[in-house]
Amino acid sequence: MPVYKYIELIGTSRESWEDAVKTVVREAAKTVRNIVRVEVEDLTAEVKNSEITEYRAKVRVLFLVERS
């Protein structure tokens, strides 16, 4: 039977929330194999001088645990 695990990560971007989510997947894939899903839990942004300066996406990444 397969076993899955979630990890929670926060991605950032100066462009958009979508790009922040893509950043999480891209960076997580460097060290985590078998990613099968991401779930966006929260979207926030940093604001300076009435302008958004950084988009943040808090996501849960689901991956298949490998067996030896």
C-alpha positions as CSV (number, residue, x, y, z in Angstrom):
1,M,0.0,0.0,0.0
2,P,1.3,3.4,-0.8
3,V,2.1,5.9,2.0
4,Y,2.0,9.7,1.4
5,K,3.4,12.6,3.5
6,Y,2.6,16.3,3.6
7,I,5.1,19.1,4.2
8,E,4.1,22.7,4.7
9,L,6.1,25.3,2.8
10,I,5.9,29.1,2.0
11,G,6.8,30.4,-1.4
12,T,7.5,34.0,-2.3
13,S,7.4,36.0,-5.5
14,R,7.6,39.6,-6.5
15,E,5.3,38.8,-9.5
16,S,2.2,37.0,-8.3
17,W,0.6,34.4,-5.9
18,E,0.7,31.9,-8.8
19,D,4.4,32.4,-9.2
20,A,4.9,32.0,-5.4
21,V,3.2,28.5,-5.6
22,K,5.3,27.6,-8.6
23,T,8.4,28.6,-6.7
24,V,7.4,26.2,-3.9
25,V,7.0,23.3,-6.3
26,R,10.2,24.1,-8.2
27,E,12.3,24.4,-5.0
28,A,10.8,21.4,-3.2
29,A,11.4,19.2,-6.2
30,K,15.1,19.7,-5.8
31,T,15.1,17.6,-2.6
32,V,11.7,15.9,-2.5
33,R,10.8,13.2,-5.1
34,N,7.3,11.9,-6.1
35,I,5.4,15.2,-5.5
36,V,1.8,14.5,-6.4
37,R,-0.2,17.5,-5.2
38,V,0.0,21.0,-3.7
39,E,-2.8,22.5,-1.7
40,V,-2.8,26.3,-1.2
41,E,-3.7,27.1,2.4
42,D,-3.1,30.8,2.6
43,L,-2.2,33.8,0.4
44,T,-0.7,36.9,1.8
45,A,1.3,39.9,0.6
46,E,3.8,42.4,2.0
47,V,2.9,46.0,1.3
48,K,5.1,49.1,1.3
49,N,4.0,52.5,0.3
50,S,0.6,51.2,-0.7
51,E,2.1,48.7,-3.2
52,I,2.5,45.0,-3.0
53,T,6.2,44.2,-2.8
54,E,6.1,40.4,-2.2
55,Y,3.4,37.7,-2.7
56,R,3.4,34.7,-0.3
57,A,1.7,31.4,-0.7
58,K,1.5,28.9,2.2
59,V,1.1,25.5,0.7
60,R,1.0,21.8,1.6
61,V,3.0,19.6,-0.6
62,L,2.0,15.9,-0.8
63,F,4.5,13.3,-1.9
64,L,4.7,9.5,-2.1
65,V,7.0,8.0,0.5
66,E,9.5,5.7,-1.2
67,R,10.1,2.2,0.2
68,S,13.5,0.5,0.2
